[in-house]
Amino acid sequence: MEGYEQLKQEYDLPEYNELDNEFEISLLEDAPFPLRNIRRKIMEKVDFYARLLEEQLQPEAQLPLIHECKYFTDEDKSRMFKFYMKLMLIVRASAQLGIEEDDQKTAKFITKTLAEWKEMKPELLQYLRKVRDAWKEDISTTETLGYLG
């Protein structure tokens, strides 16, 4: 991203490659307002995973969700909700910055969120593996489809 080194020095931002690896900011080449666009890419990814967890916490009558949510205990869901809250704090902070559009605050958000994201990934992976592994189990069609009939 052209000009990132200057922004990095001015705002004490993380390394470009680190941000790109986590949030694919190289897709933003030549985009105006680089800090705002990096913030939006971060929010896009965090929001995507927040919605995946939301589907497990409050499943709708969709076949995959009905099947997957059975594999989480009440304790799992309680921990998942606390984790979901962390994701939503990031999403809402980004939304607030979308109104404020302050480069200094946006740069701090980028740096802080990258660090938080790296800490959060292992727990997020646990939830995603559990959802994936739900599909390895032998499924009773009548049991699963019975919810819909």
C-alpha positions as CSV (number, residue, x, y, z in Angstrom):
1,M,0.0,0.0,0.0
2,E,1.5,3.2,-1.1
3,G,2.2,5.6,1.7
4,Y,1.8,3.1,4.5
5,E,5.4,3.5,5.7
6,Q,4.8,7.2,6.2
7,L,1.5,6.5,8.1
8,K,3.2,3.8,10.1
9,Q,5.8,6.2,11.3
10,E,3.4,9.0,11.9
11,Y,0.9,7.0,13.9
12,D,3.1,4.1,15.2
13,L,1.1,1.5,13.3
14,P,1.9,-2.2,13.1
15,E,3.9,-3.7,10.2
16,Y,2.1,-3.7,6.9
17,N,2.7,-7.4,6.3
18,E,1.2,-8.3,9.7
19,L,-2.0,-6.2,9.0
20,D,-2.2,-7.6,5.5
21,N,-1.8,-11.2,6.7
22,E,-4.7,-10.8,9.2
23,F,-7.0,-8.4,7.3
24,E,-6.0,-8.5,3.7
25,I,-5.4,-4.8,3.4
26,S,-3.4,-5.2,0.2
27,L,-6.8,-5.3,-1.5
28,L,-7.0,-1.6,-0.6
29,E,-4.2,-0.6,-3.0
30,D,-4.7,3.0,-4.2
31,A,-7.8,3.5,-2.1
32,P,-8.3,7.0,-0.7
33,F,-8.3,7.5,3.1
34,P,-6.0,4.5,3.9
35,L,-6.6,4.5,7.7
36,R,-10.4,4.5,7.3
37,N,-10.3,1.8,4.7
38,I,-8.0,-0.4,6.9
39,R,-10.4,0.1,9.8
40,R,-13.3,-1.0,7.5
41,K,-11.4,-4.1,6.4
42,I,-10.8,-5.0,10.0
43,M,-14.4,-4.5,10.9
44,E,-15.5,-6.5,7.9
45,K,-13.6,-9.6,9.1
46,V,-14.5,-9.2,12.8
47,D,-18.2,-8.6,11.9
48,F,-18.2,-11.8,9.7
49,Y,-17.1,-13.9,12.7
50,A,-19.4,-12.1,15.1
51,R,-22.3,-13.1,12.8
52,L,-21.2,-16.7,12.7
53,L,-21.2,-16.8,16.5
54,E,-24.5,-15.0,16.6
55,E,-26.0,-17.8,14.5
56,Q,-25.0,-20.3,17.1
57,L,-26.2,-18.2,20.0
58,Q,-29.6,-17.3,18.4
59,P,-30.1,-19.9,15.7
60,E,-32.9,-19.4,13.2
61,A,-34.9,-22.3,11.6
62,Q,-32.2,-23.1,9.1
63,L,-31.0,-26.7,8.8
64,P,-27.3,-26.1,9.3
65,L,-27.9,-23.9,12.4
66,I,-30.3,-26.4,13.9
67,H,-27.8,-29.2,13.6
68,E,-24.8,-27.2,14.7
69,C,-26.3,-25.5,17.8
70,K,-27.0,-28.9,19.3
71,Y,-23.2,-29.4,19.8
72,F,-22.8,-26.5,22.2
73,T,-23.6,-26.9,25.9
74,D,-25.1,-24.0,27.9
75,E,-21.7,-23.4,29.4
76,D,-20.2,-23.3,25.8
77,K,-22.8,-20.8,24.8
78,S,-22.2,-18.6,27.9
79,R,-18.4,-18.5,27.1
80,M,-19.3,-17.9,23.5
81,F,-21.5,-15.0,24.3
82,K,-18.7,-13.3,26.4
83,F,-16.4,-13.8,23.4
84,Y,-19.1,-12.4,21.1
85,M,-19.3,-9.3,23.3
86,K,-15.6,-8.7,22.6
87,L,-16.1,-8.9,18.9
88,M,-19.1,-6.6,19.1
89,L,-17.1,-4.0,21.1
90,I,-14.7,-3.9,18.1
91,V,-17.5,-3.6,15.6
92,R,-19.3,-0.8,17.6
93,A,-16.0,1.0,18.2
94,S,-15.4,0.9,14.4
95,A,-18.8,2.3,13.8
96,Q,-18.2,5.1,16.1
97,L,-15.0,5.9,14.4
98,G,-16.9,5.9,11.1
99,I,-18.7,9.0,12.4
100,E,-15.7,10.7,14.1
101,E,-13.2,10.0,11.3
102,D,-10.2,11.0,13.4
103,D,-7.0,9.6,12.0
104,Q,-5.2,9.5,15.4
105,K,-8.1,7.5,17.0
106,T,-8.4,5.3,13.9
107,A,-4.7,4.5,14.0
108,K,-5.0,3.5,17.7
109,F,-8.0,1.4,16.9
110,I,-6.0,-0.4,14.2
111,T,-3.1,-1.1,16.5
112,K,-5.2,-2.2,19.4
113,T,-7.6,-4.3,17.4
114,L,-4.7,-6.2,15.7
115,A,-3.3,-7.1,19.1
116,E,-6.7,-8.2,20.4
117,W,-7.5,-10.1,17.3
118,K,-4.3,-12.1,17.5
119,E,-5.2,-13.0,21.2
120,M,-8.8,-13.9,20.2
121,K,-8.0,-16.2,17.3
122,P,-7.3,-19.4,19.3
123,E,-10.6,-19.2,21.1
124,L,-12.5,-18.4,17.9
125,L,-10.8,-21.4,16.3
126,Q,-12.2,-23.6,19.0
127,Y,-15.7,-22.5,18.3
128,L,-15.2,-22.9,14.5
129,R,-13.7,-26.4,14.9
130,K,-16.7,-27.5,17.0
131,V,-19.1,-26.2,14.4
132,R,-17.1,-28.0,11.7
133,D,-16.9,-31.2,13.7
134,A,-20.6,-31.3,14.2
135,W,-20.7,-32.3,10.5
136,K,-18.5,-35.3,11.1
137,E,-21.0,-36.9,13.4
138,D,-23.5,-39.4,12.0
139,I,-26.7,-37.5,11.5
140,S,-30.2,-38.9,11.9
141,T,-32.2,-37.3,9.0
142,T,-35.5,-37.7,10.8
143,E,-34.2,-36.1,14.0
144,T,-32.7,-33.2,12.1
145,L,-35.6,-32.7,9.6
146,G,-38.1,-33.3,12.4
147,Y,-37.4,-29.8,13.7
148,L,-38.6,-28.4,10.3
149,G,-41.6,-30.6,9.8
